[in-house]
Amino acid sequence: MMKRTLSIALMMMLGTSAALAQEYNRVPASDQAQYRQCINHANKTYEGGNEPSPIKGQNKAQAWCTCMWNETAEDFTGNLATFAETAKGKRINKICEKYSNWSE
C-alpha cells in the first residue's frame, strides 16, 4: 500500500511539473519592449540562448524571459534580466532556469 501511495504521489508531482511548464502566459504586446530588452540582455550575457527549450516554439532565452515576466510583480517595469542578478531576483532566476532548461 505504501509503495502504491508513493508511486501515485511521484506520478502526480511529475505530471504537475510538466503541466506547470506549459502554464506561463505569453508576454502581451504592451510589454514586448521589456521582453525584447530581456532577450537582448540574456543573449549578450549568457551562452546558449538560441538553443531549444522544453517549451514548444521557444528557445531558452525566450522561455527564460517569459518565465521572468510571469514571475515578477505585476507592476515591475525594469530590466528582467538584470533583476534576475539581484539578491531579490535570484530565487525567480532559479525557477526560470529550470523552466527553460537553461543554467549558467
C-alpha positions as CSV (number, residue, x, y, z in Angstrom):
1,M,0.0,0.0,0.0
2,M,2.8,2.4,0.9
3,K,4.6,1.7,-2.3
4,R,1.5,2.4,-4.3
5,T,0.9,5.7,-2.5
6,L,4.5,6.8,-3.1
7,S,4.2,5.8,-6.8
8,I,0.9,7.8,-7.2
9,A,2.5,10.8,-5.4
10,L,5.5,10.7,-7.7
11,M,3.4,10.5,-10.8
12,M,1.3,13.4,-9.6
13,M,4.4,15.5,-9.0
14,L,5.9,14.7,-12.4
15,G,2.6,15.4,-14.1
16,T,2.2,18.7,-12.3
17,S,5.8,19.8,-13.2
18,A,5.1,19.1,-16.8
19,A,1.8,20.9,-16.7
20,L,3.4,23.9,-15.0
21,A,5.9,24.2,-17.8
22,Q,3.1,25.0,-20.2
23,E,1.1,27.4,-18.0
24,Y,3.0,30.6,-18.3
25,N,1.2,33.3,-20.3
26,R,2.8,34.7,-23.4
27,V,4.0,38.3,-22.9
28,P,1.4,40.7,-24.2
29,A,2.1,43.3,-26.9
30,S,2.0,46.0,-24.3
31,D,5.1,44.5,-22.6
32,Q,7.0,43.4,-25.7
33,A,9.7,46.2,-25.3
34,Q,10.5,44.9,-21.8
35,Y,10.5,41.3,-23.2
36,R,12.8,42.2,-26.1
37,Q,15.1,44.0,-23.7
38,C,15.3,40.8,-21.6
39,I,16.1,38.7,-24.7
40,N,18.8,41.0,-25.9
41,H,20.5,41.2,-22.5
42,A,20.2,37.5,-21.9
43,N,21.7,36.6,-25.2
44,K,24.6,39.1,-24.7
45,T,25.3,37.9,-21.1
46,Y,24.7,34.1,-21.3
47,E,25.6,31.4,-23.7
48,G,23.1,29.0,-25.4
49,G,20.1,31.3,-25.5
50,N,19.2,30.2,-29.0
51,E,19.2,26.5,-28.1
52,P,15.7,24.9,-28.0
53,S,13.9,25.0,-24.6
54,P,11.4,22.4,-23.3
55,I,8.7,24.9,-24.3
56,K,7.4,24.3,-27.8
57,G,8.2,27.3,-30.0
58,Q,10.6,29.0,-27.7
59,N,14.3,28.9,-27.4
60,K,15.9,29.1,-23.9
61,A,16.2,32.9,-23.8
62,Q,12.6,33.3,-24.8
63,A,11.4,30.7,-22.3
64,W,13.5,32.2,-19.6
65,C,12.3,35.8,-20.3
66,T,8.7,34.6,-20.5
67,C,9.1,33.0,-17.1
68,M,10.8,36.1,-15.6
69,W,8.0,38.3,-16.9
70,N,5.4,36.0,-15.4
71,E,7.2,35.6,-12.0
72,T,7.9,39.2,-11.3
73,A,5.4,41.6,-9.7
74,E,2.6,42.9,-11.9
75,D,3.9,46.4,-11.7
76,F,7.5,45.6,-12.4
77,T,8.9,47.9,-15.2
78,G,12.7,47.3,-15.0
79,N,15.0,45.1,-16.9
80,L,14.0,41.4,-16.2
81,A,17.5,40.0,-17.0
82,T,19.3,42.4,-14.7
83,F,16.7,41.9,-12.0
84,A,17.5,38.2,-12.1
85,E,21.0,39.0,-11.0
86,T,19.9,40.9,-7.9
87,A,19.5,39.3,-4.4
88,K,15.7,39.6,-4.7
89,G,15.7,38.2,-8.3
90,K,17.9,35.1,-7.7
91,R,15.0,33.0,-6.4
92,I,13.0,33.8,-9.5
93,N,16.1,33.2,-11.7
94,K,16.4,29.6,-10.4
95,I,12.7,28.9,-11.2
96,C,13.2,30.3,-14.7
97,E,16.4,28.4,-15.3
98,K,14.6,25.2,-14.6
99,Y,11.6,26.3,-16.7
100,S,13.8,27.0,-19.7
101,N,16.3,24.2,-19.0
102,W,19.0,26.9,-19.0
103,S,21.6,27.3,-16.4
104,E,24.8,29.4,-16.5
